[in-house]
Amino acid sequence: MQACTTQNKNISYKPRDPAQTLLYKTIAENIETFFAQVESDPYAKGWPDYVKREFQEFLRCGVLAYGFSRLHCSDCKKDLLVGFSCKRRGFCPSCSGRRMNEAAMHLVDNVLPHQNIRQWVCSLPHPLRYWCASSKELTTKVLSIITSTISRFLISQAASLGYEQDKLHAGSATFIQRFGSSLNLNVHFHMLFIEGVYLDRRDQNKKPKFIPVPPPTDDQILLVIARISKRIIKLLRKEGYLDRSTIEAIRTSHDPLFGEEPEHARSMSASIKYMIAFGPRAGQKVRTLKVATSFGEDGEIAKLVKQRCAAINGFSLHADVRIKARRRDNLEKLVRYTARGAFSHKRLSEDKNGDLLYELKTPWSDGTTHIKLSPMELIEKLCALIPLPNYNLFRYSGVLAPNSKLRKHIIPNPTAREPQATSEGSDSALPATKYSWQKLLKRSFGIDMSKCPACGSANF
């Protein structure tokens, strides 16, 4: 999607031309060489097919030669051609932009109730970021621990008011973000929790009753993150990622993805460490940056970083963003932020030597504003951001889960259809009946595509 301003200052739609972007040119000119360099090693297994497809489909996304929709104006006889999208989930800015807006509209219109919503953001230690990125099963278990711990906290708050704890239910919608601002692999969770719980009154033939809870205090955030850290470290010992024979969190050599897809695993591991995995600079850091490599020391105490933000053993939990019930516009902006894509065209540029500069969203404390990558290194970083097949990047929990018996009494639009899984993955933020292209443009950019952009006729 792209908006432009015409001479009469009316906002109109201008089809994008992806072939003119720096990202498209870089990938088109270097992708075959990139894959060939790795596969030239007789001991290499090569890149998995789903990684190759991500780049192949990106190079077709929005290009008219690969298919388009034709919109015709019967008055001025002009046509508007719109290229088909690739609909991939890795790094395509256009498709991630559409998915972002579609998810925001769906959640605000059809799912999130008209109550206060608080965002809880949980980041993970560096080793766990890689393990979660390389295992969808482990991600599910880790996220389940985090959401259940926060849910128990909210339920205990309401139970202290005299309600029966077994009949109280929390609810959340979680976006799994897999990237940082420097194109590094950084798995973390943005959870939109209803700030309160619902009392199940089905035994009285009544609808659920909403019970608001007060905002969490700093001491409560410290307690929650300490519980999360303890439970996840226990899980990692059970799953074989951490040594069971010692009380210290010592890593083992357990790495299922490396045995099956070593090249993709290497790119992920290097991305988390701000390093390069392939090419002449393999093993070197993108830049000097202190990277945590452990889960801290046994007996470490949770520390307050800032208001409603605490950290322990490499985990951190931030819960200082709240959207009031009546501010649905602000809620939609927050969902867009949590559902945004990994890559932005605006932040990529090229220097006079042919190296690529990617601007950071916020400068680092040492004054760094950009990362510098060769074309091959940029492609490597994009490879690390491509999720595994069937790796669900969005999850519901509690009363918002599709199988919850209370859900239909809570969400604003019980008739809205839920999404269906696809062959490449299942993103439950997207509705099964997708929003039309025209409606998305109207909601996101204020562009009215019910009229011809050339003459303004409604016969379009």
N, C-alpha and C positions, 0 to 999 in steps of 0.2 A: 504494500500500500504506500502511496506517496501523494501528498497534497501539494498544490502550488497555488499562487495568487495571480489572478489574471489582471488585466489593465483596469477593469472596473471594480477591483478589490473583492470580487466574489470568490470564495474558495471553491476550487474545482479539483477534479481528479486527473492526475497525470500518471499513466502507466509507467511502472519502473522499468529501467533498462539494466538488468543485473550484469550484463557483459561489460558495462563501462565502470564497474566498481573495482577498486583495488583488490579486494578479497577475491573476486571472481577471476581476475587476470592472474593473480598469484597462483591460485589453485590450478587453473587451466594450463598454465605454462610449466608447472613443476610436479604435478601429482603423479604422472607416469614414472618420472625419474625417481621420485621418492619411494614408490612401491618397488621399483626395480632394484634400487640400492639395497634394500633389506632382503629381497628375495634372491639376490645374487649370492648370498651366503648359503653354501650347500647344507649347513646345519640348521638354518632358520626354517621355521614352519610357515612363515609368511603371515601377512595380515589377514584376519578373518574376513569372510565375505560381507558381513554386515557393516564393517568399517569401510570397505571399498564402495559398497552401495551408497553410503552416506555422501561420499564425494561425487560419485557418478550422478546421483539424482540432484545434488546441489547444482551441478553444471547444466542441468536441464530446467531448473526451477525458474519460471517466469520468461523463458526464452520462447518466442513465438514459433520457432521452427519445430518445437516439440509438442505443439498443441496449444490451442487458445479458445476462449469464448468470444463470440462476436456480438456486440450490442449495436443495433442499427436504429437511427432516427428517421422516421418516415417523413418528417417535415424538411429537414435540411439535407437528408440523404447521406449523412456522414456516419462512419462506423467507428466504434471504439473496440480495440482488440486487447484482451486481457489474457496473459499467458497462464498456463496451469502451474500450480505450486507442487513442490516436491513432497511436502508434508512430513519431512524428517524431523527428528527430535534432538539432533546433536548441536549444531552451531548455526544453521541457516537463519539469518536475521529476519527475513520476511516471514517464514513459517512460524518461528518462535514469537514474532510480533502478533501474528493473527491468533495463535494459541493463547497468548497472554491476554489479549482483549476478550477473546471468547470465554476464557476461564473466569475472568473478572465479572463479565455480564451474567454468566450462568450462576455463579455463587451468590452474587448480590440479589439477583432477581428470583432465584429458585431454591436456594439452599440455606444460606445463613439467616437465622431468625432476626427479628427486629429487637435485638438486645445488645448490650455493650459487648464488644469483641476486643480481646487482648491478644497481642502477638507475643508468643514465646519463641525465642530463637536459641537453639542449642547447637553449639559447635563442638567438634570432636578432636581428640589428640591426633597428630599426624599419622601414626600407624593405622589407627582405626578408620581414617578417611580412605586410605587405600583399600583396606579390607572390605569396607562397605561398598566402595565403588566397584570392586571385583566380585562381589557376592550379593545377589538380590535377596537370598535367604537370610544372610546375616543382617542386612539392612532392615528387613522386616522385623527381626527379633529385637534389634537395637531400638528402632523407632517404637515398637510396642512397649518396651521398658520405659522410654521417655514419656510417652503419652499417658501410660497407665499411672506413672508416678505423679504427674501433674494432675491427672483426674482424681486420684486418691486425695491429693492435697485439697482440691476444690470441694470434694465430697465431705471431707473432714471439717472444712470450714462451715458448711451448711449443717452437718450433723451436730455441731456444737450449739446450734440454735434450737435443738430439740427435735429435729426430724429423724426418722428411722433411716439409718445409713444404707441398709440393703435396698431401699426403694429410691435412692438418689442416683442420678446419672448425669455425667458430664458429656461434652461433645466438642469435637475439633475437626478441622480440615488442615491437612499438612502438605506443604510443597517441599519436595526434596531438591534442594539446589546443589549442583555438582561443580560449581565454579567459583573462583574468586575474581577480583577486578583485574588481575594481571594474567588472565587466561590460564591460571593454575587450577588443578583439580582440587576441589575443596568441598567435600560432601558435608552438608549441614542441613538443619531442618528449620523451616519457618512454619510454626504451628499457630493457627487462628482458633483460639479457644473462646467459647461462649463464657462470659464472665459471670458464671453462676451455674446452677445445676437444675435438673428437672425432677420433680417428685412424681413417681409413677402412681397413678390413682385408678388404674384399670379395675382393681377390685371393688371400687366404688362406682364404676361406670362413668368416670369423669376423665376429662382430658388432663394431661400432665400440667402440674403447677410449677411455674418458674420461681426459683429462689435465688435472688442475687446474693453474691458474696462480696466482701470488701476487697480492695486491691491488695496484692501481696506486699508484705513488708520486706525490708532488706534481710532481716533475720530469717524469714520464711523462705526467701530465695536461696539463702545459704544452706538451709536444711534440705530443700528439694534437690539442689545440684549435688549435694553430698550423697543423697540416696541414689540418685541416678548413676553417679560414678561407681559406687559400691556394687550396684546390681549389674552394671555392664561389665565391669572387670571380672565378676564372678561368672558371667556368661562366657566371656572370652576364654577363661580357664577351662570351662566345660567343653567349649567347641574346639579347643586345641591351639588357639592363637597365642595364649599365654601359658607359661610353665606352671603346672599344678604343684610341683614339688617345693616351691618357695613362696613365701608370703609377698615377696616383691613381684611387681608386674614385669616379668622378663619375657620377651618375645621368643617364640619358637620359629621353626622354618616352615610352618604350615602356610601354603600358598597355592590353593587349587587352580586359580586362573593361570599362574605362570606355567604350570605343566601342560595346560591345554592351549593357551594362546600367549606364548611368551613375549611376542613383540608388543601386543596391546598392553600386557601387564607391565612391561618395562616403561612404556610411554606414560602410563598412569603413575607408577612409582616415582619417576623422574619429575613429572609435573608437580606432584605434591611437594617435592623437595626443592623446587625452583631450579632444576637441573635439566641438562640436555641428555637424551638417551641414545641418539643415533648421529652419524655424520662425523665430521672432523673435530667437533667440539664435544663429543660424547664424554660424559662424566664431569663436565664443567658446569658451574652454576650460571644461571641466567644473570645473576648479580649476587653480591654479598648480602646475605640475609640470614639471621639466626633462626634455625629451624629446630623445634622441639622434637626429640626422638624417643621419648619415654612417656610413661604414665605417672611420672612423679615418684616421690618416695612414699613408702608405706607409712601410714599414720598422718599423711598430709591433711591439713585443715582447710576447709573452704574459706576463700578470702573474698571480700567485697571489692569489686573493681570500680564501680560507680553505682549510682542509684538503681536498685532492682537489677543488678548485674553482678554475678558471682562466678568464681572460677576455682577448679580443683582438679589435680591430676591431668591437666590438659583439656578438660571439659570446661565449657562456659555456658551460662544460661542468662539470657537477657529478657526482661519482661516489663519494659517501661513504656511500651507503645500501646495505647488504648484508643479505640474508636467508639464514640458514644452512639447509642442506638439510633438517634435521629439523623446522624451524619452518614447516610448511605453513599454520598458522593465521595467522602473521604475513605470509606471502606473499599469502594471500587478502586481508588488510587492505591491503597495498600495492597490489595490483591494483585493489581498489575505489577507492583514492585516485587512481590514474592514470586510471581509467575514469569518474570522477565527472562529473556534469553541470555545466553552466555556471551554473545559477541555483538559489538556495535560498530557499524560502518564508520560512524563519526569519529571514533577514537583511533582509527587506523590511518597511518600516513607513511610516506616513504621518504628516506633521506637521500642526499645526493650520491651516496655510495651504493644505493640499491637495497640497503637494509630497511626493515619495516619497524616502525615505531608504534607501539600501542599505549595510549594514554591511560593512566590509572584514574579511577573515579575520584580518589582522594590521595594527595601526595603522601608518601611514607614519611616517617619521622626524620629520616636521614636526608630528606629533600628530594628523593627520587620521584619523578613525575611520569616517566615512560619506561617501558621495557623495550629492549632492542633485540630483534630476531631476524635471522636470515629467512628467506622464503621457505626453505626446508624445515627450519625450526618452527615456524608458524604452523605448518601443516602437522608437524609432530604434536604440537600443543592442542590442535583441534582434534586429533585422533584420540587423545586422552579424555576429551570431553564427551565422546560418543558413548552413550549408555549401552549396556549389554541388552540383547533382545529380551523382551518381556520384563524389563526392569521398570516397574511402575513408579513414576515420578510424582504421583499424588495419591494421598490416602485420606480416607475418612475414619473417624473413630467415635465410639460412644453412641450418643443418640443420633448423630448425623450419619452413621454407617448405614448402607442400603438395607442390611438385614435387621436393623433395629425396629422393634414393634412400636416405638414411640415416635419414629421419624416423621410419619405422615401428619402427626398432630403439631409438629414444631416448625417444619420448614414453611416458607411463605407460599410455595407453589407445589403442592403434593402431586400434581399431574405431570410435572416435568419429567421427561425420560432421562434415565441415567445412561452413561456411555457404555459402549461395548468394547471388549478387548480386540486389539488388532494383532497381526502377525509379528509386528516389530515392537509392540509394547502396549501398555494400557495406561492412559493418562485419565484418571477418573474425574479430573476437573472439567473435561470437555463433554458437553451434552451429546447424546446419541443423535438427536435431531439438531444439527448444527445451525448456528445463526447464519442468515444469508449474508452474502458479501456486501449488499447495499446497507443492511442494518448495522453491520460492523463499522462501515465507513461513517454512517450517520452518528452513531454513538461515540466513536473514538475521535473523529476529526471534524464532525459537524458538516460533512459533505453529503448533500442530498443527491443521490444517484437515481431518483425517480424522474429527474428531468435531464434533458440532453445538455452536457457540459458545453456544447458549441453554441446552440441557439436558445436553450432554455425551454424547449418544447417538452410537454408531458408525454408525447408520443414516442417514447424511447424504450 
